[in-house]
Amino acid sequence: MTTSPDIPGYIGRLGLPIGSPASWPAPDLATLRDLVARHVLRVPFENASVLRGEPIVLDPAALVGRLVGTRRGGFCYQLNGAFSSLLVALGYEVELLAARFHSEPAMEPRFGHLAMRVSLDDVPWLVDVGGGLSFRQPLRIETGVEQDDPAGCFRLDAARDTDQEEGERPIDVEWRHRDGRFRPHYRFEAEARQLDEFESTCEWTRTSAASPFTSGWICAVATPAGWATLDGRRFRLTGADDLPDQDRELSDDADLEATLDRWFGISPS
């Protein structure tokens, strides 16, 4: 028997009244923006499962159950996999997309990231609550247009250098840096995918010594006007209500434990 995702519990996790399906928010752009904003503020990007060696099951009910039952976060496969189930339950047209971040010395492998395309009145939107330090609102999938976001200014552009031989050309998401120049952030493909197509890359990300997620803490959660992030033992905080910005190395294990609990809702072990 297939278990259905706990959608009412998920709605409650985002701080909305649970109620009956008839009272759930309407599937329009305003609701989509509100759900994304709530998600990045309340559900952290974190790699605790990877560091603990926990299995990751890409099943909608299991992914939603993790976010609801344990109040945990996760990384892209877990967060966007769960969020896609919520959006479908609310009546949105959702497609999963294979993506990969630009990184040094080489771009991530295909399927290294999971994003979503949500279509509203024939207008496609790029939606991503599992990108960590990334854009915080849906981006209209339209190339050459600068789009303001709480995280900065973004632009989409057709990929020029691509090893993909078939299908539509992938699209690069570019982020404007302090020097005013747009630089590649990540690349996504146009073809709709199924969740199980991400299983092998998810397993590589979870277990490989070459994966950046296996060597130390990688956490991020939005604050009202910035971010709380943890990279290894380097903690940074910006834009939090009534708190000064921080950029510091955590002093000891007790400091690490307190930081993980306070900002990301997780424990070291």
N, C-alpha and C positions, 0 to 999 in steps of 0.2 A: 504494500500500500504506500502511495506517495504522500508524504506529509506536506501540507500547505504552509507557506511562510506565515509567521505571526505578524501580519500587517498592523492590526490594532496596537500591539506592543511597540512596533517600530514607530508608528505615528506618535505614541506617547513618549518614546525616547527623544523625539525631536521637539518635545515641549508643546505639542498640540493636543486638544481634547480628543480622546479616543472615540467615543460615541459609536454609532452604528454606521455601516457603509453609506447610508443615505446622508449622513452628516459629514462625510469626509470631504476635503477640499476639492474644488472643481479642477479638472486637468487643463489649466490655461497657463499662459506665460507668467503671470503674476505669481501663481501658486508655485510653479517650477522654480522661479527665482527665490521665493521664500524658503522652499524646502532645501535648496542647495545652500543658502546662507545659514540656515539652522544646522545643517549637517556638518559643515566645516567648522562651526563653532562648538558643536557638542560631541562629535564623534572623531577621535584623533586618528591620524595616520601613525601607525606604530608597528614595529617588527618584533614584538615580544614572542609571538608564536615561532618565528624563525630561530631566535636565540635560544628558546627553550626546546627546540626540536619537536614541536608539536605538529601532528599531521594537519594539513589544510585540505578540506573537502569542498570542492566547488559544486555545491548543491544549494539551490536557493533557500530551502528551509533551514539548512545548517548555517548558512551565512547570516541570514536574518536572526536566527536563534542566538548566535554568538553575540551580535550587537545588542539584542534585547535582553537575553537571559544573563549574560555575564557583564554587560555594560562595557564591553571591550571595544576597541577600534580594530585596526588592521591595515594592510596595504592594499594596492589597487584591486587585485582580484577579489579580495574580501569585501572592500567598501563599495566599489562600483557594481560588483556582482549582486550584493544585497540591495543597493539603491535601485538597480534596474527592476528588481522584483516589486519594490514599493511603487515605482512609477507605473509599471504595467497594471498593478492592482488598482491604481487610481484612475486608469483609463488613458494613459499616455501611449503613444506609438514609439517604441524604444528598439534600437538596434545596438548590439555590441560591436565595438570596433577594435581591431588590433592596432596598437601604437607602440612607440619606443622613444625613449628620451635621447636627445643629443648629449653625449658625454665624451670625456677624454679617456683613453686615446681614440676610442671608436664608438660609434653609436650602439646602443643596446641591440640585442637580437630582436627579430620580429616576434610579436606577441609578448615582448618584454613589459608592456603596459596595456591595461585594459581601460578603454574610454567608452563613451556612449554617444549615439546620435538620437536626438529626440525631435520628431517632426510635429510641428504645430501649424495647422492651416497651410500645409505644403512648404513651410519654411523650416529648414533643418538647423538644429542647434547642437553644438558640441557641449556635452555635460560631463563633468569629472569631479567627483568628491573624493577621489583616491589618488590624487597627484602630489600630496604633501604640500610643499611650498610652491604654489601654482596659482592659476586664476581661480577666483572665488565665485564667479557667476557664469551662467551659460554664455557661450560665445556663438554668435550667428556664423554659420558655415558659409562664408562669403569671402573670397580672396580679395586682397588689396585694400581692405577697409580697416582703419584703425578703430579699435574698440576699447573704451575705458572700462576698467574693472577696479574694485577695491584694492587689488594687488598691483595695479599699474596699467599700462597700455599694451594691448596685444594686437597682433595682425596675423592673418592667415595668408599663406602664399603656396602656390603649387611647388612641390619639391623639384629641384633642378637635378640634383645628383641622386639617383635612385637605382637600386639593384633589382627592383621589381620589373619583371618582364611582361606581365599580363595585367589586364584590368586598368581602371582609371589611375592616373598619377596620384600618389599620396600627397597629402597636404602638410606643410610645416606650420606649426604654431610658433610665432616669433614674439619675444618679449622685449619691450624697449628698456634699455639700461640707462644708468645715470648720465652716460655720455650722449644720450639722445639717439643712439643707434639701436636698431632692432637686431636681435640675435636669436638663433634657433633655440627653441625650448623643447618641443617634442614633435614627432611626426605621426600622423595617423592615416590609415588606409580607408578607402571608401567602401570596401566590401563588408557586408554584414556577417558577423560570426556567431557561433554558438559557444556557450560557456565552456563546454568540454574541450574546445579547441585550445584553450589556454592552459590545460592541465600540465603538459610537459614542461612548458616554460615556468609555470608556477613552481613545479617541483624543483627545477634547476635553481630558481631564485631562492627557494627554501633551503637547499642542501649544498649547493656548490661553493667551494672555497673561493671561486672567482666572482661570486655574487657579492655586491656591496652590502647586502642585508645580513650576511652571516658573520661579519667581523666586528660589529658594534651597534650601539643604539642609533636608530634613525626614527625620529618622532617629530610630528608637527601638528599643531592645532591652531586654528585662527583665533585671534583676540578681536575685540571690537574694531580696532584700527591697526592691526598688525598681526604678529605671529608669536607663538612660543615654539621653539625648535630645540631639539637635542640631537647633536651629531657626535657620536661617541660619548664623551663626557663634557662636551662644550655646549652650554646652555645659553640660548639667546631669547630675549623677550622684548617685544615692542608693542606699543599700542594697547596695553592692558589698562583697564579703568583703575585710576588712583594708585598705580604702581609705576615706579621709575623703570626705564629701559635697562636691560641687563645684557652683558656679554662676558661670560666668565666660565672658567674651568671648574667643574664640580669638585669640591675639596676632598670628599671621602665617600665611602659606601653609604653612610647615613644620609649625606646630602643628595646622593643619587636616588636613593629610595624615596626621600621626601619629595624630590622634584618629579619623579615619575608618577607618584601618587597625586600630587597637587595639580599637575598640568595635563597629564595624560591618562590618569585613572588606572594605572597598572602598577604591578610590583616587579622587582627585578627577577623573581623566580616563582 
